[in-house]
Amino acid sequence: MKLETMPSDFQKALPLLTKIKEAGFEAYFVGGSVRDVLLGRDIHDVDIATSSYPEETKRIFERTVDIGIEHGTVLVLENGGEYEITTFRTEDVYVDYRRPSSVSFVRSLEEDLKRRDFTVNAFALDETGEVIDLFDGLTDLDNKLLRAVGQAEERFNEDALRIMRGLRFAATLDFDIEEVTFEAMKDHAPLLEKISVERSFIEFDKLLMAPFWRKGIKALQATEAYNYLPDLVGTIEKWQSFLDSIAEDFRFTNSEQAWAALLLALKIKDPKAFLKTWKTSVNFQKDVERIVTIFNYRLEKELTKEEIYTFGREAILLTEELRQAQGMPVDFELIEHLDKELVIHDKHEIVVNGGILIKELGLKPGPEMGRFLNAVEKAIVCGDLANEKDDIFSFIKGLTKGA
């Protein structure tokens, strides 16, 4: 098969292939970018594979960076872009179900492509637009099928993260998983416990953010891979409620919203502890927990300006989107109205602070001053006090008299 037109991202990188070939080596575009071109999807990264060894690649180009030279990868800075150029390689036995004990550089494209995970990721594309397909990946593309390269058992035993990648690709591409490949994923799912949590999180997060995330979750259910992910063992019955509770055509706006929806469906009692197990950032934990808190609050109460101020407009909008996806009543116009009515959106916008109160009112620092400032903040948010110095001073004087 030959491409009729070469995508602009590839055209821009063609001079690199030309330079490598002029130096006497082979060079091809490889991987997911070739697959995405064939599917009419946008390209995100242009990866190049070559028969030149790393030191040979570095001699061809003036500006290079050793970003993974022990694995054959050199970063080349050329034509205003950055390109990862990796030597054809084979891999030795995998010692931890994730990384090979060693890699060997080879001159054979076929040997390099044989180590790829799925047939639709094992294409190569030459400078003329000719697609090199050694594993019948084009047929799998036509059939929207995800099939392991070679022996599926070997591929997942080599690198168990490929199981999560397979689930993610199903969700991203709307592909079904070929039967033998699926059975191998299911059989090797226990090996996910040996994969770093951070790597599993990245793949799971991409699955949730994918356009066909429901397909990915259904495949996760079917393989029972969730039993080998942090704090998800024994959640079999809850995954269906996750799917059933959300509208068929709903897509998550961001990762925080997606994980909040997941935690709510799984009835996770301590979101922060759960997300800590997944080794997420503190900020991510706070943002997800905020959405969960708002969602539970909204089950019993309506929104006021205080909630808009306390939780923030963005978090509330994300929560209301989840409510809407679950068929609950929402009023986005009310949220915008309440937000516009707020005189302040942050306590730092108040025209006085502790230092000013000490200097101009003679107050002493301590718990009492903290209570005064909190009362001022609440009164301004509720619309009972203007954010003006004189008004605030009068308000505080009234509090001191009553104290």
N, C-alpha and C positions, 0 to 999 in steps of 0.2 A: 504493500500500500504506500502511496505517495501523497503528501499534503499538496493541495493545489496552491495554497498561499502559506508562507511561513509567518507565524505571528510576530508582531513587532518586537516583543521581548527577546525572541530567538534571533531575529534579524540583527538586533543590537549586539548580541553575543557572538554572531557568526565570525567576526574577525578573530576571535580567540581560537575557534576551531581551525580556522585557516592557518594561523600561526603555528599551532601544534602540528598540523599535517605537513606544513612546509618544513618543519624540523624533523620530519620522518616518522611521526607517530600517528596513531589513530586517535580520534576524539569524537564524542557523541553527546547529544543532550540525552539525559536519562531520567527515570523516576516519575514522580507524580506530575511534574509539569507536562510531560509528554502525554500522559493519560488525560490530563485536564484539557489539553488542546484537542485531543480526539473526541472528547465529550462536549466541546464547545464551552468549557468553563474558563474562568479567568485564571491566569497563571500567577502564582505567588513567588515561587523561587525557581531560578534556572540553574540546574545542577549539570555539571559536565563530568563525564568519565573519560579517561584516557589511558593509553598504553604506556605513556611516559611515566617514569618513576618520579617521586617528589622532587628530587634534586635536579632531574632533567627538566621538569616543569618550571622550576625556579630559574633555570638558565634561559628559558624561552622568553620569560616576561621580566620587565624591569622592576615592577613593584609587586611584591608578594608578602604574605604574612603566614607564618607557620601556625595555623590554628588547630591542626590535628595531624601533624606530619607523620606521627607514629602509625596512624591509621591510613596514611596515604593522601590526606587532604591538605591542599594548599589554597589559601585565599588569594585570588589575583585581583588587583585593582587596575581596571582597564576601561577605557571609553566612558569614564564617569560612573562606572558601576563596580560592584563587588561580586565576584563569582567564585564559588567553591569548585575547585577542580580536583577530582579524586582518581587516584590510580586504580586500574582494574585490580581486583584482589580476590583471594580466597581466604576463608577463615578456618582456624583450627577448632578443636573441640571447645564447647562453651562450658566454662567452669562454674558459672552461677546462674544458668538459665537466662542470662541477659547479655554477657560480654564474652567474646571469643578469647581464649587464652593467648592467641596471637593471630596476626594476619600475615599473609604472604602476598607480595605484589606479583602480578602476572601480566602477560602481554595479551591475554585472550579475553575478548568481550564476552564470549559465551560463559566462560568460567565466572566472570564477575556477575552476570545476570542470574546465574543459577542460585546465587545466595540470597536473592531478593525474597520478599515475603509472599506477595500475591502476584498472579500473572498480569493483572492490569497495572502493576507497578514495575513491571520488568521489561518495559519497552525501551528501545534506544532509537534515536532520530539522528540521521546524518545531515551533513550540510546541504544536501540537495532536497531534503524534505522526505527522504525515504524512511519509512518506519520499519525497524527491525523487530520482529516478533518471533521469538524462539519457542514460546510456550503456549501458543494459541490464545494469547490474551485478547486479540481482536474479536474472536468468537465470544469470549466471556464478556467483553464490553457490549457486544450486540445483544447478548442474553441477559445483561445486567446481573452478572454472576461474579461472586468473589470466590476465587479458587487459589489454593496455595500453590506455589511453585514446587514442582517435584513432589516429594513425599511429605504430605501434610504433617505427619507425626514428627518428622525430623525438624521441620520449620518451627513448630511450637516448642519442641523440646530444646532447640537451640536458644530461642528467645521467647519467653512466655509473654512478654509485653505485646507480641504480635496478636495475641488473643484480644487484648483491649483495642489494638489498632484495627483488627477485623470488625469488631463491634462498631467502632467509630466510622469506618469506611461504609458500613451498611447504612448508618444513619446519615452520613454526608452525601453518599452517591445514590441512595435508594436502591441498593443492590441486595439480592438475596445471597445467602452463604451456601455454597455448593455442599452437598451432603457429606462427602468424605472429609472435607475441610471442617465442616461444622462438628462432626463427631470427634475429630482430632482436637478441636478447640475445647469441647466439653471434657474429653478425657484428660487434657493437660491443664484444665482450669486451676487445679490445686497448686500448680507451680506459680500462680500469681502471688502467692504469699511470699515468694522469694524475690519479687520485684520491688524496687524502692517505691514507697508510697507516693513520692513526688511525681514519678513517671506515670503511675496509674492515675493520679489526679488529673494530670494534663490530658490524657486520653479520654477519661470519663467526662471531663469538663467540655472537651471538644464535641463529644457525643451529645451532651445535653444542649449545646448551642447549635447543633446541626439542624438543617431544615427537616430531616426525616428522623428526628430524635426518637419518635415513638417506635420506629422499626429497630433502632439500636437497643432500646429498653426491652423490647420483646425478645430480641436475640440474647440479651443479657439474662433474661428470665429463663429462656430455653436452655442455655448452656450452664445455668446455675453458677456462673462465674462470680456473682455477687457474694456467694458464701466465702470467697477467698479475698475479699476486699475489706478494708478496715471497718469494723463495727456493723457489718451488713449480714453476718451469718444468721440464717434462720428467718430472713425477712420475706420469704416466698409469697405469702398472702398479700403483703402490702404493696408489691410492685403493680399488681393489677389495679389496686385502688388509685395508685399514682396515675395510671393511664386513664382510668375511668372518670377520674375527678376533673380532668382538664379537657377542654374542647379539642376536637380532632385537628383543627387547623391552626391551633395556637403555637406560636414560636416564642421562646423566651427572649426578652429584651437584652439581658446581660447575664453573666455567670451568677451574680449574687441572687438574682431573682430565681434562676433555675435551681440553685442549691436550696434556697428557701422553700420552694415548692416541693422539692424532694424530701426535705426534713419534715415538712408538715404532713406529707403523705405517709411517711414512715413513722410518724408520731415520735420523733426523737425528742426526748424530754430536756436534754441539755445540748442545745445547738453548738455552743462554744466548745464544749468538751469533744463533741463528735468531730467538728471541723479541725480541732487541734490534733486529733488522731490522724487526720488526713494531711497534717503538717502544712496547713494553709497559713497565710499571714494574719497577724492580729487585726489589721484593718479589714480584711476580707471577712473574718469571723464576726466583727462588729457589724458590718454592713448586712450580712445575711441574718444575723440575730435580730437586727432592727426590723427587717421585713417580717420575720416570723412573729415578733412582738406586736407589730401593727396589725397583722392579719388576725391574730387571736383577740386583740382589743376590739377590732371591728366586728367580730362575731356577736358582740354584746352592745356596743355603743356607736353613736354617730360621731363624725369628725367635727371638731371645733378649731378655732384659731390656735388654741393651745397645743393641739396635736400636730398641726402643721408646723408650728414653731419648734416643738420638742423633737420631732422626728425628721423634719425636713420635707420639702415638697417632692423631691425626686424619689425618696424612699416610699412615700405615700402613694405616688403615682404607680410605682412598680408593684406595690401591694394591691392597689385597686385593679390593675391589669390582671393579676392572679384571681381576684374575686370575680371579675368579669368572665374570665376563662372558665370559672366554675359555676357560672350561671347566677351569681349573686348580684344584687343591685349596686350600682355605682353611679357617682355623679362627678364627673371630671370638671364640669363647669364650676361646681361648688368649691372644689379644691383650688382652682385658679382664683376664684373670687376671694376665698379666705386668705390665700397667700398674698394677694394684692392689698388686702385690708391690714396686713401686719405692718406696724410702724417700724419694727426691727426684725431681723432674721437671725441675729446673733447678739449675745450679751455685750460683745465688744463694741456694738453700735450705740450703746447707751452713752449719753453725753457726760456722765459722771462715773467715777470709779472709786476704789478704796482710797487711793492717794488724795483725790480731791476732797473726799469726805473728811479725811484726817486734817487736811490743810485748812479747809474753809468752814467746816462745822465742828472741828475739834473732837471728832469721834476717835475712839481708840480701836486699834486692830483687834480682831478676835471673833468669836462665834456670833456675838450680837451684831457686829457690822455685817457679817455674812448673811444673817437673817434679814437685815434691812435691805441689802442689795438684792436678795432673792425676791423680797416683797416688791421692790421697785420693778424688777424685771417682769414679774408676773402681772403687775398692774398695767405696765406699758403694753404687754402682749395682749391682754384682755381688752385694751382700749379704755381703761379707767384712769390712765395717767399719760399726760403728754411727755414726750421725750425732750423736755426742756429743763435746763438747770434749775431755774427758780421753782418750777412746779415740783421737781424732784426733791429739792431742799424742803419745801413746805410739806410735802408728803412724809419725808423722813422725820421732820420735827414733830409732826402729828404722831408718828410711831413712837418717838422717844418719850413724848408726854404720856402716852398710854402705857409705856413700859413700866 
